[in-house]
Amino acid sequence: MIGPGKAELLERIERTGSIAAAGREMKMSYKRAWTLIETLNHMFRDPVVESARGGPGVGGAQLTATGREVLRLYREFEAEAERAGLSHVTALQSLMKDISREK
């Protein structure tokens, strides 16, 4: 339902106040950014992003309270998963060979 890309898009919308600007920063087309937001808005009981049409200084987008909560919960889940998996990642890394000298 939400992953790193959608979470980053939400964070950038929150910061820039614009779906278009957030998409540009991520090297993503406006259509792709809008499609992701529409998907998120339909996935949850309440919209995660609200937008207003218009040109510069008129339109814009913002996260709703639900959007901020979804983003917060996802980032907490992500951090918890990282902490829980750290010992496994460390163990896997200890089994890897050093390829820094190989070409």
Buried (B, 14 or more C-beta within 10 A) or exposed (E): EBEEEBBBBBBBBBEBBBBBBBBBBBEBEBEBBBEBBEEBBEEBEEBBBBBEEEEEEEBBBBBBEBBBBBBEEBEEEBEEEEEEEEEEEEEEEEEEEEEEEEE
